[in-house]
Amino acid sequence: MREVELAKVGALKDGEMKAFDVGETKVLLARVKGNFHAVGATCPHYGAPLAEGALCGERIICPWHHASFDVKTGDLLEPPALDALPRYEVTLEGERVIVALPDETVDRRTPPMVTRDARRDERTFVILGGGGAGYLAAQTLREDGFQGRVLMITREDRLPYDRPNLSKDFLQGHAEPEWMPLRPDEFFTDHQIEVMRGKEVTRIDAVTRAIIFSDGDSLTYDALLVATGGTPRQLPFQPDDLANVFLLRSYADADAIIEAAAQSSRAVIIGASFIGMEAASSLTERQCSVTVVAPDTVPFLKTLGAEIGALFQRLHESHGVKFKLGARVARFEGAGKVEAVVLESGERLEADLVVVGVGVKPATDFLKGVGLSRDGGVMVDEHLRAADCLYAAGDIAYFPSALTGERQRIEHWRTALQQGRIAAHNMAGKAISYDSVPFFWTRQFDAGLLYVGHAEKWDEIIYQGDVSAQNFLAFYVKGNRVLAVAGMNRDRDMAAVEGLMRHDRMPTPDQLRSSTVNLPELLRNPS
């Protein structure tokens, strides 16, 4: 252990944080209510510099993907990070801020977790779904001291992996396969988290607490989290026996697309969704000639609005992507393998491979004894409970929003992780309401966009900055309230937005129309 003077007391104002490099150790020093705290300066998720994020009270918000940590302890508060930050002791000697650093440098620490002890707890908690919500629920149960049996069931043959990367770096060829698992195999063994792979569930009865499998096996549960995500929608005429027509939801899907792209030069993407546009970007980087077909006049019209949608269209076109907008597909042509996509107008687009990205539907057909919405989503309460001892999280969950008071179902990776964690807390006996702020990100070519909040509809969009220069904030307003904010190259502002939304302190539309609001300063100084 060594002691290092990091700064003078006057170097930081209250509510400020700053990063320091001490040899190979990166330290984040923060001042909160007059007290100094020191933790690791790098986010364990993708390595973002936390000093470029926001400090919301005692919560550090990562600038890239909005994982958050307790500034006093370094503990993980919210995903997508899975690990906590190292914490360092701070002492004051007069005006000197002294930090004690260990001899060995670490940039993260796995949260303490218990293992199974059937003598203490005979219960079986089942997690159906091997995605982000399911994984984080399993980790959280062990963090919370649950010593019973934790059993994850997944239809895939893999342990949980980084699903958002499928359409981004992995499809581009920039992410190695070994980067994709959320945890190494031994993590599940060490923490006695069982994973039943390649298992298909055909029925869950919430009344009898029975799970029935397609092979005739069955089991009962003491508590169950359903986190099965979405099933990709297919086109009504989409054949099952035509090669090189793909959906993109699973690791196997991405592998199949990569294999086909290696032998292809012309790709057609059906749908200008985030999956579709990210796939267009990735396949272009694999030297395919890409055409996007979608019914809207611009990409992301219903999600981000026409101006930002047009920006992304221009971005793609600058890299050679072609668009057929306001168009619908009539059929595919090909003898055994797709050769063309035919539009309703009669236009024929030659294609070696096709990716269909027209949305997903909740994977809930097997659920009995719970309330389902018209689209198949599971109705849950503020604790994500759908029935006695049965919880739902992620793409399938219709939850009461603490931000709007309305029921919402959000198909975002980080929302699934957040909900998996909250559901597990409640399965473990706590009573914690889900009140997290939604967030998602997309990266296409060299451009990234962050989005905080959730606005299915809006009355107006207030812009600050220059959309065409990819340097802006867009505030989505409905009922004289900001429901969501999108931003490019404004990471610190977007981290501040999450903190402001969390405490219901967003500026009013009138304030945003009249001047440029300094959001980080507003977060630091409420008055």
Secondary structure as GFF3:
##gff-version 3
##sequence-region A 1 527
A	DSSP	beta_strand	2	8	.	.	.	ID=ss1
A	DSSP	three_ten_helix	9	11	.	.	.	ID=ss2
A	DSSP	beta_strand	17	22	.	.	.	ID=ss3
A	DSSP	beta_strand	25	32	.	.	.	ID=ss4
A	DSSP	beta_strand	35	40	.	.	.	ID=ss5
A	DSSP	three_ten_helix	50	52	.	.	.	ID=ss6
A	DSSP	beta_strand	54	56	.	.	.	ID=ss7
A	DSSP	beta_strand	59	61	.	.	.	ID=ss8
A	DSSP	beta_strand	68	70	.	.	.	ID=ss9
A	DSSP	beta_strand	76	78	.	.	.	ID=ss10
A	DSSP	beta_strand	87	93	.	.	.	ID=ss11
A	DSSP	beta_strand	96	101	.	.	.	ID=ss12
A	DSSP	beta_strand	124	128	.	.	.	ID=ss13
A	DSSP	alpha_helix	132	143	.	.	.	ID=ss14
A	DSSP	beta_strand	149	153	.	.	.	ID=ss15
A	DSSP	three_ten_helix	163	166	.	.	.	ID=ss16
A	DSSP	alpha_helix	169	172	.	.	.	ID=ss17
A	DSSP	three_ten_helix	177	179	.	.	.	ID=ss18
A	DSSP	alpha_helix	185	190	.	.	.	ID=ss19
A	DSSP	beta_strand	193	196	.	.	.	ID=ss20
A	DSSP	beta_strand	201	205	.	.	.	ID=ss21
A	DSSP	beta_strand	210	213	.	.	.	ID=ss22
A	DSSP	beta_strand	218	220	.	.	.	ID=ss23
A	DSSP	beta_strand	223	226	.	.	.	ID=ss24
A	DSSP	beta_strand	230	232	.	.	.	ID=ss25
A	DSSP	beta_strand	245	246	.	.	.	ID=ss26
A	DSSP	alpha_helix	251	261	.	.	.	ID=ss27
A	DSSP	beta_strand	266	270	.	.	.	ID=ss28
A	DSSP	alpha_helix	274	285	.	.	.	ID=ss29
A	DSSP	beta_strand	289	294	.	.	.	ID=ss30
A	DSSP	alpha_helix	301	304	.	.	.	ID=ss31
A	DSSP	alpha_helix	306	318	.	.	.	ID=ss32
A	DSSP	beta_strand	322	325	.	.	.	ID=ss33
A	DSSP	beta_strand	329	333	.	.	.	ID=ss34
A	DSSP	beta_strand	340	343	.	.	.	ID=ss35
A	DSSP	beta_strand	348	350	.	.	.	ID=ss36
A	DSSP	beta_strand	353	356	.	.	.	ID=ss37
A	DSSP	beta_strand	360	362	.	.	.	ID=ss38
A	DSSP	beta_strand	367	368	.	.	.	ID=ss39
A	DSSP	beta_strand	378	379	.	.	.	ID=ss40
A	DSSP	beta_strand	385	387	.	.	.	ID=ss41
A	DSSP	beta_strand	390	392	.	.	.	ID=ss42
A	DSSP	three_ten_helix	394	396	.	.	.	ID=ss43
A	DSSP	beta_strand	397	400	.	.	.	ID=ss44
A	DSSP	beta_strand	407	408	.	.	.	ID=ss45
A	DSSP	alpha_helix	413	427	.	.	.	ID=ss46
A	DSSP	beta_strand	439	444	.	.	.	ID=ss47
A	DSSP	beta_strand	447	453	.	.	.	ID=ss48
A	DSSP	beta_strand	460	466	.	.	.	ID=ss49
A	DSSP	beta_strand	471	478	.	.	.	ID=ss50
A	DSSP	beta_strand	481	488	.	.	.	ID=ss51
A	DSSP	alpha_helix	491	502	.	.	.	ID=ss52
A	DSSP	alpha_helix	509	514	.	.	.	ID=ss53
A	DSSP	alpha_helix	519	524	.	.	.	ID=ss54
###
